[in-house]
Amino acid sequence: MKRFIFLCGLAMPSVASVGTEFPSGLLHVNDKLNYLGKRNNEYFAFTLVSKIRLTGCPPIIVDNDEQFSKQVHCNVFKDGLRRGDLHCIRLVRKRGRITCPRSRSEADQYRRDAANFYKFCANEHPYYARKFSECLLFGKGVQQNIILAADYLLTAVLGGDPVAQYMCYKVLEQNAKYCMRMPDFYLVFAYGLKCLNNSADQGYAPAQNAFGLYLREARRFPDAAHYFKLSAYKGDVDGQFNYGLCFRDGKGIAKNLSRAARYFQLSAYQGNAEAQCEFGVSLMKGEGIAQNREEAIRYLRLSVDQKYADAQYNYGVCLMNGMGVSKDLSLAAHYFQLSADQGFAPAQCQFGVLLMKGEGIAQNREEAIRYLRLSVDQNNANAQYNLGIYLMDGQGVPQDLGLAAHLFQLSADQGNADAQCTFGVLLMKGEGIAQNRKEAIRYLRLSVDQNNANAQYNLGIYFRDGHGVPQDIGKAIHYFKLSADQGYAIAQCELSVFLMTGEGIAQNREEAIRYLMLSVDQNNANAQYNYGMYLINGIGVQRNPIRAAQFFKRSADQGFAPAQRLFGVFLMVGGIVDTRMDEAVRYFILAAAQGDADATMYLGTIGYMMMRVIRRDVP
């Protein structure tokens, strides 16, 4: 023992008691290791690494002698029934030939008999060496002895038992952070990978899935897909899910959403939370399978019940948008928070936005910024964009255009279309960042390529005015139309002006009024002002000054300076609306504050008239 500690060069962690109850032998290796507990797991890994180092990473024998294995298993199985081996008894019990233990003491006796049986057979076949290792590791029918458990597990590994080889790898992988301080750990971990490879090649499904994950991390996608396929065909729940991901993403295999949905469904049937979530999303979107929102919600809820953060987020999205369920912002915020508190970046971003707006939850700008920063720390593009917006506008944080521009660039470089558009506009104006019109146009084009309506409108403006690009009214109208046809109100208003005047496009007053009314219906102040002008002058519509005044007022009340000035004139002159000099002055002041020179002139005229009246009345 002293020599062992000296060779490792580290103090061994203390051993924690596992308890009297041992998990069923039908549990997955990962579940058994989780049951062992963190401290015992680290201790077991520590011991295993040291023993592998002491033996010099010996060669692994792959058990290919099938005839010998069958004969040994047959003899051992018969002997096991006689001795009371739990594994054998469980198999016979399924056929109804033997009853369950009648008491706890009888069950404990079965465990002791099984442990003795495994110990007796440990040298005959690596399977039983591994089973006895588990007995020692968990204190099942024998006193717990983690050091001896590592010895027997290594014996099973060298003998070619695939489950033992997989277990060896999992112990090393789960405790890599702790064990990497040990000398030559990377050589030992490479030995663990070799164990995993051998286990996978012997057909052990969980090992095939785990080796596929390793290959996927190494970006060897075709090889990863091959091992996922082997694992999936054997019914491994994780293998089916990961093979479905290969089909969904087209990595290592041709993209096929239908087959992806099929493998997600197979895995979801077995209770895999990730697969339930993915299959629910496929059903919701109708990707690779007929759309069925009711079933989608059912699968998402199954995944949510297992506290899977991705599912909580997606279920929140459904509640927020009323997809397959009644719209409920309050409940959506609840699920976003559950997911966000597990560290899921998209949920942190969405919950931060709801907190900022006070939708479905009490407004809390400080908390909103905190959640957004957590999401930004995980490099979430949407969070970078939203936090940039709040920094640009000074919402919840002091205004900082420089930091806002930096966040927009980070988000834009990840392909976020809104960020690409906003960053392009800042580059064009030179706000928060050095002006660079060439780069501005590049980012705007990237956003336009994603069919972003705002970017289409802004690129149209730059072609109209010749900013950063040669002036081209035809291209400007093209981009305005693309944006307008997506329902972007400002572009609809701009396009209507060109259609009305016939500049750069064939004049079409009917179409101009149609696009203008679409913009008016979205309460666009500029469109309301333009429509009022057409009504008062009878251009494209029947002349109607009274209705024109109504649209001028609607536009003025939204702060549009030309409308404020014109409606002030109506109030000052009277006729179309009742004369109200005090209201006229108020609208003129509002317009003048925005730099409207005519409104300033009207205020001066009114002031001059008032001074003359005052002088005339003074005796």
ChimeraX attribute file (.defattr): number of C-alpha atoms within 10 A of each C-alpha:
attribute: neighborCount
match mode: 1-to-1
recipient: residues
	/A:1	6
	/A:2	6
	/A:3	8
	/A:4	14
	/A:5	13
	/A:6	10
	/A:7	13
	/A:8	20
	/A:9	12
	/A:10	14
	/A:11	9
	/A:12	14
	/A:13	13
	/A:14	10
	/A:15	16
	/A:16	13
	/A:17	13
	/A:18	16
	/A:19	10
	/A:20	10
	/A:21	10
	/A:22	17
	/A:23	13
	/A:24	9
	/A:25	13
	/A:26	9
	/A:27	9
	/A:28	12
	/A:29	17
	/A:30	15
	/A:31	11
	/A:32	18
	/A:33	19
	/A:34	13
	/A:35	15
	/A:36	21
	/A:37	14
	/A:38	15
	/A:39	14
	/A:40	22
	/A:41	23
	/A:42	24
	/A:43	21
	/A:44	27
	/A:45	26
	/A:46	26
	/A:47	22
	/A:48	24
	/A:49	28
	/A:50	23
	/A:51	19
	/A:52	20
	/A:53	19
	/A:54	13
	/A:55	9
	/A:56	11
	/A:57	16
	/A:58	12
	/A:59	12
	/A:60	19
	/A:61	13
	/A:62	17
	/A:63	17
	/A:64	10
	/A:65	8
	/A:66	9
	/A:67	9
	/A:68	12
	/A:69	15
	/A:70	11
	/A:71	11
	/A:72	14
	/A:73	17
	/A:74	12
	/A:75	10
	/A:76	20
	/A:77	17
	/A:78	12
	/A:79	14
	/A:80	21
	/A:81	17
	/A:82	12
	/A:83	17
	/A:84	19
	/A:85	23
	/A:86	22
	/A:87	19
	/A:88	18
	/A:89	21
	/A:90	16
	/A:91	14
	/A:92	14
	/A:93	14
	/A:94	10
	/A:95	8
	/A:96	10
	/A:97	9
	/A:98	12
	/A:99	11
	/A:100	11
	/A:101	12
	/A:102	8
	/A:103	9
	/A:104	9
	/A:105	10
	/A:106	12
	/A:107	15
	/A:108	17
	/A:109	16
	/A:110	20
	/A:111	22
	/A:112	21
	/A:113	20
	/A:114	27
	/A:115	26
	/A:116	19
	/A:117	21
	/A:118	25
	/A:119	19
	/A:120	13
	/A:121	19
	/A:122	20
	/A:123	15
	/A:124	16
	/A:125	21
	/A:126	26
	/A:127	25
	/A:128	24
	/A:129	28
	/A:130	30
	/A:131	26
	/A:132	29
	/A:133	31
	/A:134	24
	/A:135	26
	/A:136	23
	/A:137	26
	/A:138	27
	/A:139	22
	/A:140	23
	/A:141	21
	/A:142	18
	/A:143	12
	/A:144	18
	/A:145	16
	/A:146	24
	/A:147	19
	/A:148	17
	/A:149	25
	/A:150	26
	/A:151	18
	/A:152	26
	/A:153	29
	/A:154	26
	/A:155	22
	/A:156	29
	/A:157	28
	/A:158	21
	/A:159	23
	/A:160	23
	/A:161	29
	/A:162	29
	/A:163	26
	/A:164	29
	/A:165	29
	/A:166	29
	/A:167	24
	/A:168	25
	/A:169	25
	/A:170	21
	/A:171	21
	/A:172	27
	/A:173	15
	/A:174	17
	/A:175	17
	/A:176	18
	/A:177	10
	/A:178	13
	/A:179	22
	/A:180	16
	/A:181	13
	/A:182	17
	/A:183	16
	/A:184	14
	/A:185	18
	/A:186	14
	/A:187	15
	/A:188	23
	/A:189	20
	/A:190	14
	/A:191	22
	/A:192	24
	/A:193	22
	/A:194	18
	/A:195	28
	/A:196	28
	/A:197	20
	/A:198	25
	/A:199	27
	/A:200	25
	/A:201	17
	/A:202	18
	/A:203	15
	/A:204	21
	/A:205	28
	/A:206	26
	/A:207	30
	/A:208	30
	/A:209	29
	/A:210	24
	/A:211	26
	/A:212	29
	/A:213	20
	/A:214	15
	/A:215	17
	/A:216	18
	/A:217	11
	/A:218	10
	/A:219	13
	/A:220	15
	/A:221	18
	/A:222	16
	/A:223	16
	/A:224	27
	/A:225	27
	/A:226	18
	/A:227	26
	/A:228	31
	/A:229	23
	/A:230	22
	/A:231	28
	/A:232	25
	/A:233	14
	/A:234	16
	/A:235	16
	/A:236	22
	/A:237	24
	/A:238	23
	/A:239	29
	/A:240	29
	/A:241	29
	/A:242	27
	/A:243	29
	/A:244	32
	/A:245	24
	/A:246	27
	/A:247	22
	/A:248	22
	/A:249	14
	/A:250	16
	/A:251	18
	/A:252	17
	/A:253	17
	/A:254	11
	/A:255	16
	/A:256	17
	/A:257	21
	/A:258	18
	/A:259	18
	/A:260	27
	/A:261	27
	/A:262	18
	/A:263	24
	/A:264	29
	/A:265	23
	/A:266	21
	/A:267	27
	/A:268	25
	/A:269	14
	/A:270	14
	/A:271	16
	/A:272	20
	/A:273	26
	/A:274	23
	/A:275	30
	/A:276	29
	/A:277	30
	/A:278	27
	/A:279	30
	/A:280	32
	/A:281	22
	/A:282	24
	/A:283	22
	/A:284	22
	/A:285	15
	/A:286	17
	/A:287	17
	/A:288	17
	/A:289	17
	/A:290	12
	/A:291	16
	/A:292	15
	/A:293	20
	/A:294	14
	/A:295	15
	/A:296	25
	/A:297	22
	/A:298	15
	/A:299	27
	/A:300	28
	/A:301	21
	/A:302	19
	/A:303	26
	/A:304	24
	/A:305	12
	/A:306	14
	/A:307	15
	/A:308	21
	/A:309	26
	/A:310	24
	/A:311	29
	/A:312	28
	/A:313	30
	/A:314	25
	/A:315	28
	/A:316	29
	/A:317	20
	/A:318	23
	/A:319	21
	/A:320	21
	/A:321	14
	/A:322	14
	/A:323	17
	/A:324	17
	/A:325	14
	/A:326	11
	/A:327	16
	/A:328	15
	/A:329	20
	/A:330	17
	/A:331	16
	/A:332	28
	/A:333	25
	/A:334	17
	/A:335	24
	/A:336	30
	/A:337	23
	/A:338	22
	/A:339	26
	/A:340	25
	/A:341	14
	/A:342	14
	/A:343	16
	/A:344	22
	/A:345	28
	/A:346	23
	/A:347	30
	/A:348	28
	/A:349	30
	/A:350	26
	/A:351	30
	/A:352	32
	/A:353	22
	/A:354	22
	/A:355	22
	/A:356	22
	/A:357	15
	/A:358	14
	/A:359	16
	/A:360	17
	/A:361	17
	/A:362	12
	/A:363	16
	/A:364	15
	/A:365	19
	/A:366	14
	/A:367	15
	/A:368	23
	/A:369	24
	/A:370	14
	/A:371	26
	/A:372	28
	/A:373	20
	/A:374	19
	/A:375	26
	/A:376	24
	/A:377	12
	/A:378	15
	/A:379	15
	/A:380	22
	/A:381	25
	/A:382	24
	/A:383	30
	/A:384	27
	/A:385	30
	/A:386	24
	/A:387	27
	/A:388	27
	/A:389	20
	/A:390	20
	/A:391	22
	/A:392	20
	/A:393	15
	/A:394	13
	/A:395	15
	/A:396	16
	/A:397	14
	/A:398	11
	/A:399	16
	/A:400	15
	/A:401	20
	/A:402	16
	/A:403	16
	/A:404	26
	/A:405	25
	/A:406	17
	/A:407	24
	/A:408	30
	/A:409	23
	/A:410	21
	/A:411	26
	/A:412	25
	/A:413	15
	/A:414	15
	/A:415	16
	/A:416	21
	/A:417	28
	/A:418	23
	/A:419	30
	/A:420	28
	/A:421	30
	/A:422	25
	/A:423	30
	/A:424	32
	/A:425	21
	/A:426	21
	/A:427	22
	/A:428	21
	/A:429	15
	/A:430	14
	/A:431	16
	/A:432	17
	/A:433	17
	/A:434	12
	/A:435	16
	/A:436	15
	/A:437	19
	/A:438	14
	/A:439	15
	/A:440	23
	/A:441	23
	/A:442	14
	/A:443	26
	/A:444	27
	/A:445	20
	/A:446	20
	/A:447	26
	/A:448	24
	/A:449	12
	/A:450	15
	/A:451	15
	/A:452	21
	/A:453	26
	/A:454	24
	/A:455	30
	/A:456	27
	/A:457	30
	/A:458	23
	/A:459	28
	/A:460	28
	/A:461	21
	/A:462	20
	/A:463	21
	/A:464	19
	/A:465	15
	/A:466	14
	/A:467	15
	/A:468	16
	/A:469	14
	/A:470	11
	/A:471	16
	/A:472	15
	/A:473	20
	/A:474	15
	/A:475	17
	/A:476	24
	/A:477	25
	/A:478	17
	/A:479	24
	/A:480	30
	/A:481	23
	/A:482	21
	/A:483	26
	/A:484	25
	/A:485	14
	/A:486	14
	/A:487	16
	/A:488	21
	/A:489	28
	/A:490	21
	/A:491	28
	/A:492	29
	/A:493	28
	/A:494	24
	/A:495	27
	/A:496	30
	/A:497	19
	/A:498	20
	/A:499	21
	/A:500	21
	/A:501	14
	/A:502	14
	/A:503	13
	/A:504	15
	/A:505	15
	/A:506	11
	/A:507	16
	/A:508	15
	/A:509	19
	/A:510	14
	/A:511	15
	/A:512	22
	/A:513	23
	/A:514	14
	/A:515	26
	/A:516	27
	/A:517	20
	/A:518	19
	/A:519	25
	/A:520	23
	/A:521	12
	/A:522	14
	/A:523	15
	/A:524	21
	/A:525	26
	/A:526	25
	/A:527	27
	/A:528	27
	/A:529	27
	/A:530	22
	/A:531	24
	/A:532	26
	/A:533	21
	/A:534	19
	/A:535	21
	/A:536	18
	/A:537	15
	/A:538	13
	/A:539	14
	/A:540	16
	/A:541	14
	/A:542	11
	/A:543	16
	/A:544	15
	/A:545	18
	/A:546	15
	/A:547	15
	/A:548	23
	/A:549	23
	/A:550	16
	/A:551	24
	/A:552	28
	/A:553	23
	/A:554	21
	/A:555	26
	/A:556	25
	/A:557	15
	/A:558	14
	/A:559	17
	/A:560	21
	/A:561	26
	/A:562	21
	/A:563	29
	/A:564	29
	/A:565	28
	/A:566	23
	/A:567	26
	/A:568	30
	/A:569	19
	/A:570	20
	/A:571	22
	/A:572	20
	/A:573	15
	/A:574	13
	/A:575	10
	/A:576	13
	/A:577	15
	/A:578	11
	/A:579	16
	/A:580	14
	/A:581	17
	/A:582	12
	/A:583	14
	/A:584	23
	/A:585	21
	/A:586	15
	/A:587	27
	/A:588	27
	/A:589	21
	/A:590	21
	/A:591	25
	/A:592	21
	/A:593	13
	/A:594	13
	/A:595	12
	/A:596	17
	/A:597	13
	/A:598	15
	/A:599	26
	/A:600	18
	/A:601	13
	/A:602	20
	/A:603	19
	/A:604	12
	/A:605	12
	/A:606	15
	/A:607	13
	/A:608	12
	/A:609	11
	/A:610	12
	/A:611	12
	/A:612	11
	/A:613	11
	/A:614	11
	/A:615	9
	/A:616	9
	/A:617	8
	/A:618	7
	/A:619	5
